[in-house]
Amino acid sequence: MMKTVEKMMVELDAVDRKSRALLDDLDDGQLAVPYSPGVNPPIWELGHSAFFYEYFLLRKFGESEARMPGYDDVWDSFEISHKHRWRPGVVPEKGAMFDYYRGVLGEVREKFGGRALDDEEGYLLRYVIHHHQMHIESLLWARQTLGYPAPSFATLKAAPPKGSGISGDARVEGGDYLMGMPPLSSGEFSFDNERPSHRVRVESFSISKTLVSNREFLEFVVAGAYQNEALWDFGGKCWLLEGEGGKREMPTYWRRDADGSWQHRKFDQWEELPLDAPVLHVSVWEAEAFCRWAGRWLPTEPEWEAAARGPEALRYPWGETMDSTRVDMDGTFFGTVPVDAFGESASPNGCLQMLGTAWEWTSSQFLPYAGFEIDMYHYMSVLQFGDHRVTKGGSCATCSSLIRNSYRQASLPGRTDVFTGFRTCAR
């Protein structure tokens, strides 16, 4: 168990460093972000993350007094409405938040580092670290949404891997496939929506080995698909009309330059559209319209897991252990690698980048599995059941220690701020 605790403390230090880096280079004006449904005030993000450590660890296994009296209802996301986080005087200033944040994380290190933990302590420590990692990703997509510079740790990236030449479809034979996370052994972790594991019947199908690329999606755009109403269902047609300045005509962060060239915005920089990289920041409506145009369909969640896990029900596409060198995660390349890169990390059926690079839309609603039991944080999953879609696999902005094949993300169908793409299926 000591090795597990040491590993968790390494993860805590990593998420702490990235949290600070995501705020340290923002001035007061940038921290005072305008209201946006997909963004939180950055100061609130870190205060909320610290509150999780305090509430689920320090108060449960020590003193119950608040470390920042009077602010429980501010840091608790289900006590303060989203819009009220912008009200003047509600969220404290940066210095006060960081004093609270540093104090809480320091107590966690002192109390839980360097000793063996029982199963409950270990599970809760991993829970709050993973929650903190989720807010790293939300701060990253906030910087993308707001057009802020890329974070400092993104400038340290190595050269992206080259393409492998792999293309086409992989065949997935029909059968009974395992979904979800099996019962946990000591030191393991999963969220409540991944449980219980169960078998599902999947009919034979084919699935694209690669994510849909910018090159493929550009063909869809140039073909006038955004103007072709036959490709869009009712929800998609309504979403098209919500575009800034009128009807949407292309992905959110794309534009066509005066000379006819296509560009996309990566944080605060407009760059030439990388045609071999995956299309990102698309809604499920765009993904489904593309599928209709191409004569294909979005995978269901069971189809996606069958392709990622294979008959062996692997935890990761390549085996049972996470290897962060096999994926575009942790803010390393931010979706700039070709869709056929990481050929050595294919799933049993030959699908590439099923973890990392882009959250992948599925056609499945985010619903509980039969036998679902709420975890200790009651709102982690239940508020999303029914009106969200399942996305799978994590993205270039996701922390690699958070993800496995069974991980489920709930996303509203119209969201384009998250690093989300898709792959397609056929018979």
C-alpha positions as CSV (number, residue, x, y, z in Angstrom):
1,M,0.0,0.0,0.0
2,M,2.9,2.4,0.6
3,K,3.9,2.3,-3.0
4,T,0.3,3.2,-3.9
5,V,0.3,6.1,-1.4
6,E,3.6,7.4,-2.9
7,K,2.2,7.2,-6.4
8,M,-0.9,9.2,-5.3
9,M,1.3,11.8,-3.7
10,V,3.2,12.1,-7.0
11,E,-0.2,12.6,-8.8
12,L,-1.2,15.2,-6.2
13,D,2.1,17.1,-6.7
14,A,1.6,17.0,-10.5
15,V,-2.0,18.3,-10.4
16,D,-1.0,21.0,-7.9
17,R,1.8,22.2,-10.3
18,K,-0.5,22.3,-13.3
19,S,-3.2,24.1,-11.3
20,R,-0.8,26.9,-10.3
21,A,0.6,27.1,-13.8
22,L,-2.9,27.6,-15.2
23,L,-3.6,30.6,-13.0
24,D,-0.1,32.1,-12.2
25,D,0.3,33.7,-15.7
26,L,-3.2,35.3,-15.7
27,D,-3.5,38.9,-14.7
28,D,-6.5,40.3,-12.7
29,G,-8.3,41.2,-15.9
30,Q,-8.0,37.7,-17.3
31,L,-9.1,36.1,-14.0
32,A,-12.3,38.2,-14.2
33,V,-13.6,36.1,-17.0
34,P,-16.9,36.9,-18.7
35,Y,-19.9,34.7,-18.0
36,S,-20.0,31.5,-20.2
37,P,-22.1,28.4,-19.6
38,G,-19.1,26.1,-20.1
39,V,-16.6,28.1,-18.0
40,N,-16.1,28.8,-14.3
41,P,-14.2,31.7,-12.7
42,P,-10.6,30.3,-12.5
43,I,-10.3,31.3,-8.8
44,W,-13.5,29.4,-8.0
45,E,-12.1,26.3,-9.9
46,L,-9.1,26.0,-7.5
47,G,-11.1,26.9,-4.4
48,H,-13.7,24.2,-5.2
49,S,-10.9,21.6,-5.8
50,A,-9.4,22.4,-2.4
51,F,-12.8,22.2,-0.8
52,F,-13.1,18.5,-2.0
53,Y,-9.8,17.7,-0.2
54,E,-11.0,19.4,2.9
55,Y,-14.5,18.0,3.0
56,F,-13.8,14.4,2.1
57,L,-10.5,14.0,3.8
58,L,-9.5,16.5,6.4
59,R,-13.0,16.8,8.0
60,K,-13.7,13.1,7.8
61,F,-10.4,12.0,9.3
62,G,-9.6,14.9,11.6
63,E,-10.9,18.3,12.7
64,S,-14.4,19.2,11.4
65,E,-13.9,23.0,11.5
66,A,-13.9,24.8,8.2
67,R,-10.5,26.0,7.0
68,M,-12.1,29.1,5.4
69,P,-15.1,29.9,7.6
70,G,-18.2,31.1,5.7
71,Y,-17.2,29.8,2.3
72,D,-18.5,26.3,2.3
73,D,-21.6,27.3,0.3
74,V,-19.3,29.2,-2.2
75,W,-17.0,26.3,-2.9
76,D,-19.7,23.6,-3.0
77,S,-20.9,23.5,-6.6
78,F,-24.4,22.3,-5.6
79,E,-24.9,25.1,-3.1
80,I,-24.0,28.0,-5.4
81,S,-25.6,28.2,-8.8
82,H,-23.3,28.6,-11.8
83,K,-24.3,32.2,-12.6
84,H,-23.8,33.3,-8.9
85,R,-20.1,32.4,-9.1
86,W,-19.7,35.7,-11.1
87,R,-21.5,37.9,-8.6
88,P,-19.1,40.6,-7.2
89,G,-17.8,39.8,-3.7
90,V,-18.9,36.1,-3.8
91,V,-15.6,34.5,-4.7
92,P,-12.6,35.7,-2.7
93,E,-9.6,37.4,-4.4
94,K,-6.7,35.4,-5.7
95,G,-4.4,35.7,-2.7
96,A,-7.0,34.6,-0.2
97,M,-8.0,31.6,-2.3
98,F,-4.4,30.5,-2.7
99,D,-3.8,30.8,1.0
100,Y,-6.7,28.4,1.5
101,Y,-5.7,26.2,-1.3
102,R,-2.0,25.8,-0.2
103,G,-3.1,25.3,3.4
104,V,-5.5,22.5,2.6
105,L,-3.1,20.7,0.2
106,G,-0.3,21.1,2.8
107,E,-2.5,19.4,5.5
108,V,-3.3,16.6,3.1
109,R,0.3,15.9,2.4
110,E,1.2,16.0,6.1
111,K,-1.7,13.8,7.2
112,F,-1.8,11.1,4.4
113,G,1.7,11.1,2.9
114,G,4.4,8.8,4.1
115,R,2.2,6.2,5.8
116,A,0.1,3.3,4.9
117,L,-3.6,4.1,4.3
118,D,-6.6,1.8,4.9
119,D,-8.9,1.1,2.0
120,E,-11.3,4.0,2.8
121,E,-8.6,6.6,3.2
122,G,-6.9,5.4,0.0
123,Y,-10.1,5.4,-2.0
124,L,-11.1,8.9,-0.8
125,L,-7.6,10.3,-1.5
126,R,-7.7,8.9,-5.0
127,Y,-11.3,10.3,-5.4
128,V,-10.3,13.9,-4.6
129,I,-7.2,13.8,-6.7
130,H,-9.1,12.6,-9.7
131,H,-11.7,15.3,-9.1
132,H,-8.9,17.9,-9.1
133,Q,-7.6,16.4,-12.3
134,M,-11.1,17.0,-13.9
135,H,-10.8,20.7,-13.0
136,I,-7.4,20.9,-14.7
137,E,-9.1,19.9,-17.9
138,S,-11.9,22.4,-17.4
139,L,-9.4,25.2,-16.9
140,L,-7.7,24.1,-20.1
141,W,-10.9,24.2,-22.2
142,A,-11.7,27.5,-20.5
143,R,-8.4,29.0,-21.8
144,Q,-9.3,27.7,-25.2
145,T,-12.8,29.2,-25.0
146,L,-11.5,32.6,-23.9
147,G,-8.6,32.7,-26.4
148,Y,-6.0,32.9,-23.6
149,P,-2.4,31.7,-24.3
150,A,-1.5,28.0,-24.1
151,P,-0.4,27.1,-20.6
152,S,3.3,27.2,-19.8
153,F,3.6,23.4,-19.6
154,A,2.4,23.1,-23.2
155,T,5.5,24.9,-24.5
156,L,7.7,22.1,-23.2
157,K,6.3,19.4,-25.5
158,A,8.4,17.1,-27.5
159,A,8.0,16.7,-31.3
160,P,4.7,15.0,-32.0
161,P,4.8,11.4,-33.3
162,K,4.4,10.8,-37.0
163,G,1.6,8.9,-38.7
164,S,1.7,5.2,-39.2
165,G,-0.2,5.0,-42.5
166,I,-3.0,2.9,-40.8
167,S,-6.5,3.7,-42.2
168,G,-9.8,2.1,-43.0
169,D,-12.1,0.1,-40.8
170,A,-11.6,-2.5,-38.1
171,R,-14.0,-5.5,-37.8
172,V,-15.6,-6.2,-34.5
173,E,-17.2,-9.6,-34.4
174,G,-20.6,-10.0,-32.7
175,G,-20.7,-11.5,-29.2
176,D,-21.0,-10.8,-25.5
177,Y,-18.6,-8.1,-24.3
178,L,-17.8,-6.8,-20.8
179,M,-18.7,-3.3,-20.0
180,G,-17.9,-1.2,-16.9
181,M,-15.4,-1.7,-14.1
182,P,-15.1,-5.2,-12.5
183,P,-15.3,-5.3,-8.6
184,L,-12.4,-3.3,-7.2
185,S,-9.4,-4.9,-5.5
186,S,-7.6,-3.1,-2.7
187,G,-6.0,0.1,-4.0
188,E,-8.1,0.2,-7.2
189,F,-10.6,3.0,-8.1
190,S,-13.6,3.7,-10.3
191,F,-16.5,6.1,-10.3
192,D,-20.0,5.0,-9.5
193,N,-21.3,5.4,-13.1
194,E,-18.8,2.7,-14.2
195,R,-20.3,0.1,-12.0
196,P,-21.4,-2.6,-11.9
197,S,-19.6,-4.4,-14.7
198,H,-21.9,-6.5,-16.9
199,R,-22.0,-8.2,-20.3
200,V,-23.8,-6.8,-23.3
201,R,-24.6,-8.4,-26.7
202,V,-23.1,-6.6,-29.6
203,E,-23.8,-7.4,-33.2
204,S,-20.9,-7.6,-35.7
205,F,-19.9,-4.2,-37.1
206,S,-17.0,-2.2,-38.5
207,I,-15.5,0.9,-36.9
208,S,-13.0,3.4,-38.3
209,K,-9.5,2.7,-37.0
210,T,-8.9,6.4,-36.7
211,L,-10.7,9.5,-35.5
212,V,-12.3,11.6,-38.1
213,S,-9.6,14.0,-39.3
214,N,-9.8,17.7,-40.2
215,R,-9.2,16.7,-43.8
216,E,-12.3,14.5,-43.8
217,F,-14.4,17.0,-41.9
218,L,-13.3,19.8,-44.3
219,E,-14.8,17.8,-47.2
220,F,-18.1,17.8,-45.3
221,V,-18.0,21.5,-44.7
222,V,-17.0,22.4,-48.3
223,A,-19.8,20.1,-49.6
224,G,-22.3,22.5,-48.0
225,A,-23.4,20.1,-45.3
226,Y,-24.1,22.9,-42.8
227,Q,-26.7,24.2,-45.3
228,N,-28.2,20.8,-46.1
229,E,-31.2,20.4,-43.8
230,A,-31.6,16.8,-44.7
231,L,-28.4,15.9,-42.8
232,W,-29.6,17.4,-39.5
233,D,-32.3,16.2,-37.1
234,F,-34.5,18.6,-35.1
235,G,-32.0,19.1,-32.3
236,G,-29.2,19.7,-34.8
237,K,-31.3,22.3,-36.7
238,C,-32.0,24.2,-33.5
239,W,-28.4,24.1,-32.5
240,L,-27.3,25.5,-36.0
241,L,-29.4,28.6,-35.4
242,E,-27.7,29.3,-32.1
243,G,-24.4,30.2,-33.8
244,E,-22.9,33.6,-33.1
245,G,-24.2,36.1,-35.6
246,G,-26.6,33.6,-37.2
247,K,-26.4,30.1,-38.5
248,R,-23.3,28.0,-37.9
249,E,-21.3,27.2,-41.0
250,M,-18.2,25.4,-39.7
251,P,-16.7,24.1,-36.4
252,T,-16.5,26.6,-33.6
253,Y,-12.8,27.4,-33.8
254,W,-12.4,27.4,-37.6
255,R,-12.3,30.2,-40.1
256,R,-11.6,30.7,-43.8
257,D,-8.9,33.3,-44.5
258,A,-9.2,36.0,-47.2
259,D,-7.0,33.9,-49.5
260,G,-9.3,30.9,-49.1
261,S,-7.0,28.9,-46.7
262,W,-8.5,27.3,-43.7
263,Q,-7.3,28.0,-40.2
264,H,-8.2,27.0,-36.6
265,R,-7.7,28.7,-33.3
266,K,-5.5,26.9,-30.8
267,F,-5.7,28.9,-27.6
268,D,-4.8,32.5,-28.6
269,Q,-3.2,31.6,-32.0
270,W,-4.7,31.2,-35.4
271,E,-2.9,28.5,-37.3
272,E,-3.2,26.7,-40.6
273,L,-5.7,23.9,-40.2
274,P,-3.7,20.6,-39.6
275,L,-5.5,18.4,-42.1
276,D,-4.2,15.1,-40.7
277,A,-5.0,15.9,-37.1
278,P,-8.4,15.0,-35.6
279,V,-11.3,17.4,-35.8
280,L,-12.0,18.7,-32.3
281,H,-14.5,20.9,-30.6
282,V,-17.5,19.5,-32.5
283,S,-21.0,18.9,-31.1
284,V,-22.8,15.6,-31.3
285,W,-25.1,17.3,-33.8
286,E,-22.1,17.9,-36.2
287,A,-20.9,14.3,-35.6
288,E,-24.3,12.8,-36.4
289,A,-24.7,15.0,-39.5
290,F,-21.3,14.0,-40.8
291,C,-22.3,10.3,-40.2
292,R,-25.5,10.8,-42.3
293,W,-23.4,12.5,-45.0
294,A,-20.9,9.6,-45.0
295,G,-23.6,6.9,-44.8
296,R,-22.3,5.7,-41.4
297,W,-23.2,6.0,-37.7
298,L,-21.8,7.0,-34.4
299,P,-20.9,4.0,-32.2
300,T,-23.0,3.1,-29.3
301,E,-21.3,3.0,-25.9
302,P,-21.3,-0.9,-26.0
303,E,-19.8,-0.8,-29.5
304,W,-17.1,1.6,-28.5
305,E,-16.1,-0.5,-25.5
306,A,-16.1,-3.7,-27.5
307,A,-13.7,-2.1,-30.0
308,A,-11.5,-0.7,-27.3
309,R,-11.4,-3.7,-25.0
310,G,-11.8,-6.7,-27.3
311,P,-12.9,-10.1,-26.1
312,E,-10.2,-10.0,-23.4
313,A,-12.0,-7.0,-21.8
314,L,-8.7,-5.1,-21.4
315,R,-8.5,-2.2,-19.1
316,Y,-6.6,-0.2,-21.7
317,P,-6.6,-0.8,-25.5
318,W,-3.0,-2.2,-25.3
319,G,-3.2,-4.1,-21.9
320,E,-3.8,-3.8,-18.2
321,T,-1.4,-0.8,-17.3
322,M,-1.6,2.8,-18.3
323,D,1.4,4.0,-20.3
324,S,1.3,7.7,-20.9
325,T,3.8,7.6,-23.7
326,R,1.2,5.7,-25.8
327,V,-1.4,8.6,-25.8
328,D,-1.8,12.3,-26.4
329,M,-2.9,13.2,-22.9
330,D,-1.7,15.4,-20.0
331,G,-1.6,18.5,-22.2
332,T,1.3,17.2,-24.2
333,F,0.3,17.7,-27.9
334,F,-3.2,19.2,-27.6
335,G,-4.6,17.2,-30.5
336,T,-2.0,18.1,-33.1
337,V,-0.8,14.5,-33.8
338,P,-2.0,12.8,-37.0
339,V,-5.0,10.5,-36.5
340,D,-2.9,7.5,-37.6
341,A,-0.2,8.2,-34.9
342,F,0.5,5.9,-32.0
343,G,0.2,2.8,-34.2
344,E,1.8,0.7,-31.5
345,S,-1.0,1.5,-29.1
346,A,-3.9,0.0,-31.1
347,S,-6.8,-1.8,-29.5
348,P,-7.1,-5.6,-30.2
349,N,-9.1,-4.8,-33.3
350,G,-6.6,-2.2,-34.6
351,C,-8.2,1.0,-33.6
352,L,-5.9,3.9,-32.8
353,Q,-6.1,6.7,-30.2
354,M,-9.1,5.3,-28.4
355,L,-7.7,6.8,-25.3
356,G,-6.5,10.4,-25.4
357,T,-6.5,13.0,-28.2
358,A,-10.3,13.5,-28.2
359,W,-13.3,12.6,-26.1
360,E,-15.4,10.5,-28.5
361,W,-19.1,11.0,-29.0
362,T,-21.3,8.0,-28.8
363,S,-25.0,7.7,-29.7
364,S,-25.8,6.5,-26.2
365,Q,-27.6,8.6,-23.5
366,F,-25.7,8.8,-20.2
367,L,-27.7,6.5,-18.0
368,P,-27.0,4.3,-15.0
369,Y,-26.2,0.7,-15.4
370,A,-28.6,-1.9,-13.8
371,G,-27.6,-2.2,-10.2
372,F,-26.1,1.3,-10.0
373,E,-25.3,2.5,-6.5
374,I,-24.5,6.2,-5.7
375,D,-21.0,6.8,-4.4
376,M,-20.3,9.0,-1.4
377,Y,-20.5,12.2,-3.6
378,H,-24.1,11.9,-4.6
379,Y,-23.9,14.4,-7.4
380,M,-21.0,13.0,-9.4
381,S,-23.3,11.2,-11.9
382,V,-27.0,11.4,-11.0
383,L,-27.6,15.0,-12.2
384,Q,-26.3,14.1,-15.7
385,F,-28.4,11.0,-16.2
386,G,-30.9,11.3,-19.1
387,D,-30.1,14.6,-20.9
388,H,-26.4,14.0,-21.6
389,R,-24.6,11.8,-24.1
390,V,-21.8,9.5,-23.2
391,T,-18.3,10.4,-24.5
392,K,-15.4,8.0,-24.1
393,G,-11.7,7.8,-24.0
394,G,-10.4,11.1,-22.6
395,S,-8.7,13.9,-24.5
396,C,-5.4,15.6,-25.1
397,A,-6.3,17.7,-22.0
398,T,-7.2,14.8,-19.7
399,C,-4.8,13.5,-17.1
400,S,-3.7,10.0,-18.1
401,S,-4.0,8.5,-14.6
402,L,-7.7,9.3,-14.7
403,I,-8.7,7.3,-17.8
404,R,-9.4,3.7,-18.7
405,N,-11.7,2.0,-21.2
406,S,-14.6,1.8,-18.8
407,Y,-14.5,5.6,-17.9
408,R,-17.7,7.5,-18.9
409,Q,-18.0,11.2,-19.4
410,A,-21.4,13.0,-19.6
411,S,-21.6,15.7,-22.2
412,L,-24.5,17.9,-23.3
413,P,-25.1,17.4,-27.0
414,G,-24.4,20.9,-28.1
415,R,-21.1,21.5,-26.3
416,T,-18.1,22.4,-28.5
417,D,-15.8,23.9,-25.8
418,V,-14.5,20.5,-24.7
419,F,-11.8,18.7,-26.7
420,T,-14.3,16.3,-28.3
421,G,-14.2,14.5,-31.7
422,F,-15.6,11.2,-33.0
423,R,-15.1,8.1,-35.1
424,T,-17.7,6.3,-37.3
425,C,-19.2,2.8,-37.8
426,A,-20.6,0.7,-40.6
427,R,-22.0,-2.8,-41.2
